[in-house]
C-alpha cells in the first residue's frame, strides 16, 4: 500500500511539474477534523464529517501545501516509521516516479 500511494503522489507531482516541492520543502503530517465527506487517498473509503484525518503536506516557504488526505487507519500505517515519506524519497531518487 505504501509503495503504490507514494508512486501515485510522485506521479501526480511530476505531471503538474511540482516535484520541486518535495526537493525543497519538508514533508509533514497535519491532523485535521473533516468538515465535509471526502475520499481517503489510500483506501478510497469515505471519511465522514466530524471524523479526524491526516493531511500529508509540504512545508515550504512558511506555508503548508496539502498533497493528500488519509483516514485514521491508513495514516497510521503510512506514518509507521515514516514509511510513506521514505518511499516518496526513494522513488524520487531512483527516478522511477513515472507511472
Chimera marker file (.cmm) of the C-alpha trace (Angstrom):
<marker_set name="trace">
<marker id="1" x="0.000" y="0.000" z="0.000" r="1" g="1" b="0" radius="0.5"/>
<marker id="2" x="2.764" y="2.445" z="0.922" r="1" g="1" b="0" radius="0.5"/>
<marker id="3" x="4.615" y="1.989" z="-2.354" r="1" g="1" b="0" radius="0.5"/>
<marker id="4" x="1.510" y="2.471" z="-4.530" r="1" g="1" b="0" radius="0.5"/>
<marker id="5" x="0.443" y="5.617" z="-2.660" r="1" g="1" b="0" radius="0.5"/>
<marker id="6" x="3.981" y="7.019" z="-2.955" r="1" g="1" b="0" radius="0.5"/>
<marker id="7" x="4.103" y="6.260" z="-6.699" r="1" g="1" b="0" radius="0.5"/>
<marker id="8" x="0.741" y="7.959" z="-7.206" r="1" g="1" b="0" radius="0.5"/>
<marker id="9" x="1.834" y="11.092" z="-5.296" r="1" g="1" b="0" radius="0.5"/>
<marker id="10" x="5.153" y="11.348" z="-7.150" r="1" g="1" b="0" radius="0.5"/>
<marker id="11" x="3.375" y="10.767" z="-10.469" r="1" g="1" b="0" radius="0.5"/>
<marker id="12" x="0.852" y="13.499" z="-9.664" r="1" g="1" b="0" radius="0.5"/>
<marker id="13" x="3.634" y="15.959" z="-8.817" r="1" g="1" b="0" radius="0.5"/>
<marker id="14" x="5.605" y="15.056" z="-11.956" r="1" g="1" b="0" radius="0.5"/>
<marker id="15" x="2.536" y="15.532" z="-14.140" r="1" g="1" b="0" radius="0.5"/>
<marker id="16" x="1.975" y="19.022" z="-12.716" r="1" g="1" b="0" radius="0.5"/>
<marker id="17" x="5.726" y="19.779" z="-12.762" r="1" g="1" b="0" radius="0.5"/>
<marker id="18" x="5.662" y="20.355" z="-8.994" r="1" g="1" b="0" radius="0.5"/>
<marker id="19" x="8.243" y="17.735" z="-7.962" r="1" g="1" b="0" radius="0.5"/>
<marker id="20" x="10.477" y="20.580" z="-6.799" r="1" g="1" b="0" radius="0.5"/>
<marker id="21" x="8.136" y="20.969" z="-3.793" r="1" g="1" b="0" radius="0.5"/>
<marker id="22" x="9.424" y="17.695" z="-2.331" r="1" g="1" b="0" radius="0.5"/>
<marker id="23" x="13.030" y="18.562" z="-3.149" r="1" g="1" b="0" radius="0.5"/>
<marker id="24" x="12.937" y="21.997" z="-1.500" r="1" g="1" b="0" radius="0.5"/>
<marker id="25" x="10.292" y="21.533" z="1.173" r="1" g="1" b="0" radius="0.5"/>
<marker id="26" x="9.854" y="19.152" z="4.088" r="1" g="1" b="0" radius="0.5"/>
<marker id="27" x="7.042" y="16.605" z="4.231" r="1" g="1" b="0" radius="0.5"/>
<marker id="28" x="4.838" y="16.933" z="7.346" r="1" g="1" b="0" radius="0.5"/>
<marker id="29" x="1.705" y="15.285" z="8.708" r="1" g="1" b="0" radius="0.5"/>
<marker id="30" x="-1.125" y="17.575" z="9.855" r="1" g="1" b="0" radius="0.5"/>
<marker id="31" x="-4.124" y="16.321" z="11.866" r="1" g="1" b="0" radius="0.5"/>
<marker id="32" x="-7.495" y="17.837" z="10.936" r="1" g="1" b="0" radius="0.5"/>
<marker id="33" x="-11.202" y="17.405" z="11.637" r="1" g="1" b="0" radius="0.5"/>
<marker id="34" x="-13.212" y="16.826" z="8.465" r="1" g="1" b="0" radius="0.5"/>
<marker id="35" x="-15.905" y="19.394" z="7.652" r="1" g="1" b="0" radius="0.5"/>
<marker id="36" x="-17.492" y="17.545" z="4.729" r="1" g="1" b="0" radius="0.5"/>
<marker id="37" x="-17.247" y="13.968" z="3.436" r="1" g="1" b="0" radius="0.5"/>
<marker id="38" x="-14.067" y="13.324" z="1.448" r="1" g="1" b="0" radius="0.5"/>
<marker id="39" x="-12.326" y="10.296" z="-0.049" r="1" g="1" b="0" radius="0.5"/>
<marker id="40" x="-9.226" y="8.768" z="1.547" r="1" g="1" b="0" radius="0.5"/>
<marker id="41" x="-6.138" y="8.922" z="-0.678" r="1" g="1" b="0" radius="0.5"/>
<marker id="42" x="-5.068" y="5.351" z="0.087" r="1" g="1" b="0" radius="0.5"/>
<marker id="43" x="-8.111" y="3.106" z="0.538" r="1" g="1" b="0" radius="0.5"/>
<marker id="44" x="-10.651" y="5.267" z="-1.364" r="1" g="1" b="0" radius="0.5"/>
<marker id="45" x="-13.044" y="4.979" z="1.572" r="1" g="1" b="0" radius="0.5"/>
<marker id="46" x="-15.199" y="7.926" z="2.617" r="1" g="1" b="0" radius="0.5"/>
<marker id="47" x="-14.113" y="9.980" z="5.612" r="1" g="1" b="0" radius="0.5"/>
<marker id="48" x="-17.299" y="11.321" z="7.183" r="1" g="1" b="0" radius="0.5"/>
<marker id="49" x="-17.996" y="14.786" z="8.520" r="1" g="1" b="0" radius="0.5"/>
<marker id="50" x="-16.728" y="15.242" z="12.079" r="1" g="1" b="0" radius="0.5"/>
<marker id="51" x="-14.118" y="12.467" z="11.890" r="1" g="1" b="0" radius="0.5"/>
<marker id="52" x="-10.408" y="13.105" z="12.160" r="1" g="1" b="0" radius="0.5"/>
<marker id="53" x="-7.988" y="12.631" z="9.283" r="1" g="1" b="0" radius="0.5"/>
<marker id="54" x="-4.355" y="13.348" z="8.463" r="1" g="1" b="0" radius="0.5"/>
<marker id="55" x="-3.052" y="15.522" z="5.657" r="1" g="1" b="0" radius="0.5"/>
<marker id="56" x="0.301" y="14.914" z="4.028" r="1" g="1" b="0" radius="0.5"/>
<marker id="57" x="1.667" y="18.402" z="3.420" r="1" g="1" b="0" radius="0.5"/>
<marker id="58" x="4.840" y="20.008" z="2.142" r="1" g="1" b="0" radius="0.5"/>
<marker id="59" x="6.157" y="22.686" z="4.481" r="1" g="1" b="0" radius="0.5"/>
<marker id="60" x="7.689" y="25.216" z="2.080" r="1" g="1" b="0" radius="0.5"/>
<marker id="61" x="8.249" y="28.981" z="2.397" r="1" g="1" b="0" radius="0.5"/>
<marker id="62" x="6.227" y="29.304" z="5.629" r="1" g="1" b="0" radius="0.5"/>
<marker id="63" x="3.231" y="27.565" z="4.006" r="1" g="1" b="0" radius="0.5"/>
<marker id="64" x="1.814" y="24.075" z="4.179" r="1" g="1" b="0" radius="0.5"/>
<marker id="65" x="0.760" y="22.785" z="0.768" r="1" g="1" b="0" radius="0.5"/>
<marker id="66" x="-1.581" y="19.791" z="1.035" r="1" g="1" b="0" radius="0.5"/>
<marker id="67" x="-0.824" y="16.788" z="-1.165" r="1" g="1" b="0" radius="0.5"/>
<marker id="68" x="-3.363" y="14.195" z="0.017" r="1" g="1" b="0" radius="0.5"/>
<marker id="69" x="-5.784" y="13.380" z="2.841" r="1" g="1" b="0" radius="0.5"/>
<marker id="70" x="-5.839" y="9.983" z="4.573" r="1" g="1" b="0" radius="0.5"/>
<marker id="71" x="-8.244" y="8.328" z="7.030" r="1" g="1" b="0" radius="0.5"/>
<marker id="72" x="-7.028" y="7.439" z="10.526" r="1" g="1" b="0" radius="0.5"/>
<marker id="73" x="-6.437" y="3.768" z="9.737" r="1" g="1" b="0" radius="0.5"/>
<marker id="74" x="-4.421" y="4.377" z="6.562" r="1" g="1" b="0" radius="0.5"/>
<marker id="75" x="-2.431" y="7.271" z="8.001" r="1" g="1" b="0" radius="0.5"/>
<marker id="76" x="-1.438" y="5.132" z="10.983" r="1" g="1" b="0" radius="0.5"/>
<marker id="77" x="0.043" y="2.560" z="8.595" r="1" g="1" b="0" radius="0.5"/>
<marker id="78" x="1.693" y="5.173" z="6.377" r="1" g="1" b="0" radius="0.5"/>
<marker id="79" x="3.187" y="7.081" z="9.327" r="1" g="1" b="0" radius="0.5"/>
<marker id="80" x="4.704" y="3.976" z="10.933" r="1" g="1" b="0" radius="0.5"/>
<marker id="81" x="8.456" y="4.583" z="10.743" r="1" g="1" b="0" radius="0.5"/>
<marker id="82" x="7.838" y="7.405" z="8.233" r="1" g="1" b="0" radius="0.5"/>
<marker id="83" x="7.159" y="4.699" z="5.638" r="1" g="1" b="0" radius="0.5"/>
<marker id="84" x="5.388" y="6.942" z="3.121" r="1" g="1" b="0" radius="0.5"/>
<marker id="85" x="7.933" y="9.753" z="3.334" r="1" g="1" b="0" radius="0.5"/>
<marker id="86" x="10.812" y="7.291" z="2.890" r="1" g="1" b="0" radius="0.5"/>
<marker id="87" x="9.076" y="5.654" z="-0.087" r="1" g="1" b="0" radius="0.5"/>
<marker id="88" x="8.487" y="9.032" z="-1.773" r="1" g="1" b="0" radius="0.5"/>
<marker id="89" x="12.137" y="9.997" z="-1.397" r="1" g="1" b="0" radius="0.5"/>
<marker id="90" x="13.274" y="6.575" z="-2.628" r="1" g="1" b="0" radius="0.5"/>
<marker id="91" x="11.118" y="6.825" z="-5.769" r="1" g="1" b="0" radius="0.5"/>
<marker id="92" x="12.290" y="10.374" z="-6.403" r="1" g="1" b="0" radius="0.5"/>
<marker id="93" x="15.970" y="9.460" z="-6.016" r="1" g="1" b="0" radius="0.5"/>
<marker id="94" x="15.737" y="6.336" z="-8.173" r="1" g="1" b="0" radius="0.5"/>
<marker id="95" x="13.948" y="8.236" z="-10.947" r="1" g="1" b="0" radius="0.5"/>
<marker id="96" x="11.164" y="5.679" z="-11.214" r="1" g="1" b="0" radius="0.5"/>
<marker id="97" x="8.412" y="8.094" z="-10.373" r="1" g="1" b="0" radius="0.5"/>
<marker id="98" x="6.726" y="7.954" z="-13.766" r="1" g="1" b="0" radius="0.5"/>
<marker id="99" x="3.563" y="5.920" z="-13.888" r="1" g="1" b="0" radius="0.5"/>
<link id1="1" id2="2" r="1" g="1" b="0" radius="0.2"/>
<link id1="2" id2="3" r="1" g="1" b="0" radius="0.2"/>
<link id1="3" id2="4" r="1" g="1" b="0" radius="0.2"/>
<link id1="4" id2="5" r="1" g="1" b="0" radius="0.2"/>
<link id1="5" id2="6" r="1" g="1" b="0" radius="0.2"/>
<link id1="6" id2="7" r="1" g="1" b="0" radius="0.2"/>
<link id1="7" id2="8" r="1" g="1" b="0" radius="0.2"/>
<link id1="8" id2="9" r="1" g="1" b="0" radius="0.2"/>
<link id1="9" id2="10" r="1" g="1" b="0" radius="0.2"/>
<link id1="10" id2="11" r="1" g="1" b="0" radius="0.2"/>
<link id1="11" id2="12" r="1" g="1" b="0" radius="0.2"/>
<link id1="12" id2="13" r="1" g="1" b="0" radius="0.2"/>
<link id1="13" id2="14" r="1" g="1" b="0" radius="0.2"/>
<link id1="14" id2="15" r="1" g="1" b="0" radius="0.2"/>
<link id1="15" id2="16" r="1" g="1" b="0" radius="0.2"/>
<link id1="16" id2="17" r="1" g="1" b="0" radius="0.2"/>
<link id1="17" id2="18" r="1" g="1" b="0" radius="0.2"/>
<link id1="18" id2="19" r="1" g="1" b="0" radius="0.2"/>
<link id1="19" id2="20" r="1" g="1" b="0" radius="0.2"/>
<link id1="20" id2="21" r="1" g="1" b="0" radius="0.2"/>
<link id1="21" id2="22" r="1" g="1" b="0" radius="0.2"/>
<link id1="22" id2="23" r="1" g="1" b="0" radius="0.2"/>
<link id1="23" id2="24" r="1" g="1" b="0" radius="0.2"/>
<link id1="24" id2="25" r="1" g="1" b="0" radius="0.2"/>
<link id1="25" id2="26" r="1" g="1" b="0" radius="0.2"/>
<link id1="26" id2="27" r="1" g="1" b="0" radius="0.2"/>
<link id1="27" id2="28" r="1" g="1" b="0" radius="0.2"/>
<link id1="28" id2="29" r="1" g="1" b="0" radius="0.2"/>
<link id1="29" id2="30" r="1" g="1" b="0" radius="0.2"/>
<link id1="30" id2="31" r="1" g="1" b="0" radius="0.2"/>
<link id1="31" id2="32" r="1" g="1" b="0" radius="0.2"/>
<link id1="32" id2="33" r="1" g="1" b="0" radius="0.2"/>
<link id1="33" id2="34" r="1" g="1" b="0" radius="0.2"/>
<link id1="34" id2="35" r="1" g="1" b="0" radius="0.2"/>
<link id1="35" id2="36" r="1" g="1" b="0" radius="0.2"/>
<link id1="36" id2="37" r="1" g="1" b="0" radius="0.2"/>
<link id1="37" id2="38" r="1" g="1" b="0" radius="0.2"/>
<link id1="38" id2="39" r="1" g="1" b="0" radius="0.2"/>
<link id1="39" id2="40" r="1" g="1" b="0" radius="0.2"/>
<link id1="40" id2="41" r="1" g="1" b="0" radius="0.2"/>
<link id1="41" id2="42" r="1" g="1" b="0" radius="0.2"/>
<link id1="42" id2="43" r="1" g="1" b="0" radius="0.2"/>
<link id1="43" id2="44" r="1" g="1" b="0" radius="0.2"/>
<link id1="44" id2="45" r="1" g="1" b="0" radius="0.2"/>
<link id1="45" id2="46" r="1" g="1" b="0" radius="0.2"/>
<link id1="46" id2="47" r="1" g="1" b="0" radius="0.2"/>
<link id1="47" id2="48" r="1" g="1" b="0" radius="0.2"/>
<link id1="48" id2="49" r="1" g="1" b="0" radius="0.2"/>
<link id1="49" id2="50" r="1" g="1" b="0" radius="0.2"/>
<link id1="50" id2="51" r="1" g="1" b="0" radius="0.2"/>
<link id1="51" id2="52" r="1" g="1" b="0" radius="0.2"/>
<link id1="52" id2="53" r="1" g="1" b="0" radius="0.2"/>
<link id1="53" id2="54" r="1" g="1" b="0" radius="0.2"/>
<link id1="54" id2="55" r="1" g="1" b="0" radius="0.2"/>
<link id1="55" id2="56" r="1" g="1" b="0" radius="0.2"/>
<link id1="56" id2="57" r="1" g="1" b="0" radius="0.2"/>
<link id1="57" id2="58" r="1" g="1" b="0" radius="0.2"/>
<link id1="58" id2="59" r="1" g="1" b="0" radius="0.2"/>
<link id1="59" id2="60" r="1" g="1" b="0" radius="0.2"/>
<link id1="60" id2="61" r="1" g="1" b="0" radius="0.2"/>
<link id1="61" id2="62" r="1" g="1" b="0" radius="0.2"/>
<link id1="62" id2="63" r="1" g="1" b="0" radius="0.2"/>
<link id1="63" id2="64" r="1" g="1" b="0" radius="0.2"/>
<link id1="64" id2="65" r="1" g="1" b="0" radius="0.2"/>
<link id1="65" id2="66" r="1" g="1" b="0" radius="0.2"/>
<link id1="66" id2="67" r="1" g="1" b="0" radius="0.2"/>
<link id1="67" id2="68" r="1" g="1" b="0" radius="0.2"/>
<link id1="68" id2="69" r="1" g="1" b="0" radius="0.2"/>
<link id1="69" id2="70" r="1" g="1" b="0" radius="0.2"/>
<link id1="70" id2="71" r="1" g="1" b="0" radius="0.2"/>
<link id1="71" id2="72" r="1" g="1" b="0" radius="0.2"/>
<link id1="72" id2="73" r="1" g="1" b="0" radius="0.2"/>
<link id1="73" id2="74" r="1" g="1" b="0" radius="0.2"/>
<link id1="74" id2="75" r="1" g="1" b="0" radius="0.2"/>
<link id1="75" id2="76" r="1" g="1" b="0" radius="0.2"/>
<link id1="76" id2="77" r="1" g="1" b="0" radius="0.2"/>
<link id1="77" id2="78" r="1" g="1" b="0" radius="0.2"/>
<link id1="78" id2="79" r="1" g="1" b="0" radius="0.2"/>
<link id1="79" id2="80" r="1" g="1" b="0" radius="0.2"/>
<link id1="80" id2="81" r="1" g="1" b="0" radius="0.2"/>
<link id1="81" id2="82" r="1" g="1" b="0" radius="0.2"/>
<link id1="82" id2="83" r="1" g="1" b="0" radius="0.2"/>
<link id1="83" id2="84" r="1" g="1" b="0" radius="0.2"/>
<link id1="84" id2="85" r="1" g="1" b="0" radius="0.2"/>
<link id1="85" id2="86" r="1" g="1" b="0" radius="0.2"/>
<link id1="86" id2="87" r="1" g="1" b="0" radius="0.2"/>
<link id1="87" id2="88" r="1" g="1" b="0" radius="0.2"/>
<link id1="88" id2="89" r="1" g="1" b="0" radius="0.2"/>
<link id1="89" id2="90" r="1" g="1" b="0" radius="0.2"/>
<link id1="90" id2="91" r="1" g="1" b="0" radius="0.2"/>
<link id1="91" id2="92" r="1" g="1" b="0" radius="0.2"/>
<link id1="92" id2="93" r="1" g="1" b="0" radius="0.2"/>
<link id1="93" id2="94" r="1" g="1" b="0" radius="0.2"/>
<link id1="94" id2="95" r="1" g="1" b="0" radius="0.2"/>
<link id1="95" id2="96" r="1" g="1" b="0" radius="0.2"/>
<link id1="96" id2="97" r="1" g="1" b="0" radius="0.2"/>
<link id1="97" id2="98" r="1" g="1" b="0" radius="0.2"/>
<link id1="98" id2="99" r="1" g="1" b="0" radius="0.2"/>
</marker_set>
